[in-house]
Amino acid sequence: MSEGVIRDDEDDEWVTAMATTEPTTGRTVLPGVPPFTVDDLLKFPDDGNRYELFNGSLLVGPAPTPLHQRAIARALIILDRASPPDLEALTTVNLRVSDKDFYIPDLVVVPPASVEAVRLMFSPSDIRLAVEVVSPSTQARDGHLKTEAYAAAGIPVYWRIEVAEGPTLYVYELDGKTYRSPSAYKAGATVTLHQPYPVSFDPAELIERRG
């Protein structure tokens, strides 16, 4: 079994697999061999999986579940309504950290000038906030690996939304080269945050039905 491909799976959060993986539909033979680069990633098929890179190793995950998608949509609305003119929220952008590190955050907050200037991939200096909505299949990736990766990239604020916990919002703020221990905000009470700009909401809103 080859190193270099890490797959998120509903039953096993982390599985090291070969460069030929079984994605959400059918079977895909990935071009190239690990360690992979961002240039390699651009050659991958559009097969319904989300491909990211951590130090040349693939992070392979399925498309978000419906509840996961609802939480992303609700968070986007909340951030968009509160955003000042010099910042805006976007979903599922390409984030290139290095030749061997590439991520697709569920949400980011960036300056409008970056939106208009970037053609394909944002750099860490563009990102004011990164948000990941955690499902059972992405818990280890978003809770540990992404936390370390976003801190190392210098992203000032990271939100981790744990849908299965009610949901619960974990807020990480950069302190030097690492994040401080996160503040946890559970559903049922309004939280007011100040970075990257003031926003108030109850985490329960992230999975509630409209109306």
C-alpha positions as CSV (number, residue, x, y, z in Angstrom):
1,M,0.0,0.0,0.0
2,S,1.5,3.3,-1.1
3,E,1.8,6.4,1.0
4,G,0.4,9.7,-0.3
5,V,-3.3,9.4,-0.5
6,I,-5.5,10.0,2.6
7,R,-9.1,9.4,2.2
8,D,-12.0,10.6,4.4
9,D,-14.6,7.9,4.7
10,E,-17.9,7.6,6.6
11,D,-16.7,4.6,8.6
12,D,-13.0,5.3,8.8
13,E,-11.9,9.0,9.2
14,W,-8.4,8.3,7.9
15,V,-7.4,5.7,5.4
16,T,-4.1,5.6,3.6
17,A,-4.7,4.2,0.1
18,M,-3.0,3.7,-3.2
19,A,-3.0,6.3,-6.0
20,T,-6.0,4.4,-7.5
21,T,-8.9,5.2,-5.2
22,E,-12.6,4.4,-5.1
23,P,-14.4,7.8,-5.1
24,T,-18.0,8.5,-4.6
25,T,-19.0,7.2,-8.0
26,G,-17.2,4.6,-10.0
27,R,-13.4,4.1,-10.0
28,T,-10.8,6.8,-10.7
29,V,-7.2,6.2,-11.7
30,L,-5.3,9.3,-10.6
31,P,-2.5,10.7,-12.8
32,G,1.0,10.8,-11.3
33,V,2.4,9.3,-8.2
34,P,2.8,10.8,-4.7
35,P,4.1,13.2,-3.5
36,F,1.7,15.2,-5.5
37,T,1.9,18.9,-6.5
38,V,-0.7,21.5,-7.2
39,D,0.1,21.1,-10.9
40,D,-0.7,17.4,-10.6
41,L,-4.0,18.3,-8.9
42,L,-5.1,20.4,-12.0
43,K,-4.9,17.2,-14.1
44,F,-7.3,15.2,-11.8
45,P,-10.7,14.2,-13.1
46,D,-13.9,15.9,-12.0
47,D,-15.4,12.8,-10.3
48,G,-17.4,14.3,-7.4
49,N,-14.6,14.0,-4.9
50,R,-12.8,16.9,-3.2
51,Y,-9.0,16.7,-3.6
52,E,-6.7,18.7,-1.4
53,L,-3.0,18.4,-0.6
54,F,-1.1,18.3,2.7
55,N,2.7,18.3,2.1
56,G,2.2,16.4,-1.1
57,S,-0.3,13.8,0.3
58,L,-3.8,13.8,-1.0
59,L,-6.8,14.5,1.2
60,V,-9.7,12.9,-0.6
61,G,-13.2,13.5,0.5
62,P,-16.7,13.1,-0.9
63,A,-19.1,16.0,-1.7
64,P,-20.7,17.6,1.4
65,T,-23.8,15.9,2.9
66,P,-27.1,17.9,2.7
67,L,-26.9,19.0,6.3
68,H,-23.3,20.0,5.8
69,Q,-24.3,22.1,2.8
70,R,-27.1,23.7,4.8
71,A,-24.6,24.8,7.5
72,I,-22.3,26.2,4.9
73,A,-25.2,28.2,3.3
74,R,-26.4,29.5,6.6
75,A,-22.9,30.6,7.7
76,L,-22.4,32.3,4.3
77,I,-25.7,34.3,4.8
78,I,-24.7,35.2,8.4
79,L,-21.3,36.4,7.4
80,D,-22.5,38.2,4.2
81,R,-25.2,40.2,6.1
82,A,-22.6,41.4,8.7
83,S,-19.7,42.1,6.3
84,P,-18.3,45.6,5.9
85,P,-17.6,46.9,2.3
86,D,-14.0,46.0,2.4
87,L,-14.6,42.2,3.1
88,E,-16.8,39.5,1.7
89,A,-17.5,35.8,2.3
90,L,-17.1,33.1,-0.4
91,T,-17.6,29.4,-0.4
92,T,-15.3,26.5,-1.5
93,V,-12.4,28.5,-2.9
94,N,-9.0,27.2,-4.0
95,L,-6.3,28.0,-1.4
96,R,-2.7,27.4,-2.6
97,V,-0.3,27.6,0.3
98,S,2.7,26.0,-1.5
99,D,3.5,23.7,-4.4
100,K,2.5,20.7,-2.1
101,D,-0.2,22.3,0.1
102,F,-3.6,23.1,-1.3
103,Y,-6.9,23.3,0.5
104,I,-10.6,24.0,-0.3
105,P,-12.1,25.7,2.8
106,D,-15.9,25.5,3.1
107,L,-16.0,29.3,3.6
108,V,-13.5,32.2,3.6
109,V,-13.6,35.9,4.1
110,V,-11.4,37.9,1.7
111,P,-11.1,41.5,0.4
112,P,-13.1,42.3,-2.7
113,A,-9.9,43.3,-4.5
114,S,-8.6,39.8,-4.1
115,V,-11.8,38.4,-5.5
116,E,-11.4,40.5,-8.6
117,A,-7.7,39.9,-9.0
118,V,-7.4,36.1,-8.3
119,R,-8.1,33.9,-11.4
120,L,-7.9,30.4,-9.9
121,M,-6.2,30.2,-6.4
122,F,-6.1,32.5,-3.4
123,S,-3.0,32.8,-1.3
124,P,-3.0,32.7,2.5
125,S,-2.4,36.5,2.6
126,D,-5.8,36.9,1.0
127,I,-7.7,35.0,3.7
128,R,-9.0,36.8,6.8
129,L,-11.1,33.9,8.0
130,A,-11.3,30.2,7.1
131,V,-14.3,28.1,8.0
132,E,-14.8,24.3,7.9
133,V,-18.1,22.6,8.6
134,V,-17.2,19.2,10.2
135,S,-19.1,16.0,9.4
136,P,-18.2,12.5,10.7
137,S,-16.1,11.9,7.7
138,T,-14.0,15.0,8.1
139,Q,-13.6,15.3,11.8
140,A,-10.0,14.3,12.1
141,R,-9.0,16.4,9.0
142,D,-10.7,19.6,10.1
143,G,-10.1,19.2,13.8
144,H,-6.4,18.5,13.7
145,L,-4.7,18.7,10.3
146,K,-6.5,21.8,9.0
147,T,-6.1,23.6,12.4
148,E,-2.3,23.1,12.2
149,A,-2.2,23.9,8.4
150,Y,-4.2,27.1,8.6
151,A,-2.1,28.3,11.6
152,A,1.1,27.6,9.8
153,A,-0.2,29.5,6.7
154,G,-0.8,32.5,8.9
155,I,-4.6,32.6,8.6
156,P,-5.6,34.9,11.5
157,V,-9.0,33.3,12.4
158,Y,-10.3,29.8,11.9
159,W,-13.9,28.6,12.6
160,R,-14.6,24.9,13.0
161,I,-18.4,24.1,13.0
162,E,-19.2,20.8,14.5
163,V,-22.6,19.9,13.1
164,A,-23.1,16.8,15.3
165,E,-22.7,18.8,18.5
166,G,-25.8,20.8,18.2
167,P,-24.0,22.5,16.4
168,T,-21.0,24.0,18.3
169,L,-18.8,26.7,16.9
170,Y,-15.1,26.6,17.8
171,V,-13.2,29.8,17.2
172,Y,-9.4,29.8,16.8
173,E,-7.3,33.0,16.8
174,L,-3.7,33.1,15.7
175,D,-1.1,33.8,18.4
176,G,2.3,33.9,16.7
177,K,2.6,30.8,14.6
178,T,-0.1,28.7,16.3
179,Y,-3.7,29.1,17.3
180,R,-4.7,29.7,20.9
181,S,-6.9,27.1,22.5
182,P,-10.3,27.5,20.8
183,S,-13.3,29.2,22.4
184,A,-16.4,27.0,22.1
185,Y,-19.9,28.3,21.5
186,K,-22.8,25.9,21.8
187,A,-26.3,26.2,20.2
188,G,-28.9,28.0,22.2
189,A,-27.2,31.3,23.0
190,T,-26.2,34.3,20.8
191,V,-22.5,34.8,20.4
192,T,-20.9,38.0,19.3
193,L,-17.5,37.8,17.6
194,H,-15.2,40.6,16.5
195,Q,-12.8,39.0,14.0
196,P,-12.6,39.5,11.1
197,Y,-15.5,41.8,11.7
198,P,-18.4,42.0,14.3
199,V,-21.0,39.4,13.8
200,S,-23.7,38.0,16.2
201,F,-25.7,34.8,15.8
202,D,-26.8,31.7,17.6
203,P,-24.9,28.6,16.3
204,A,-28.3,26.8,16.2
205,E,-29.1,29.0,13.2
206,L,-26.6,27.1,11.2
207,I,-28.8,24.0,10.8
208,E,-32.3,25.3,11.4
209,R,-34.9,25.2,8.8
210,R,-35.7,28.5,7.1
211,G,-38.5,30.4,8.8
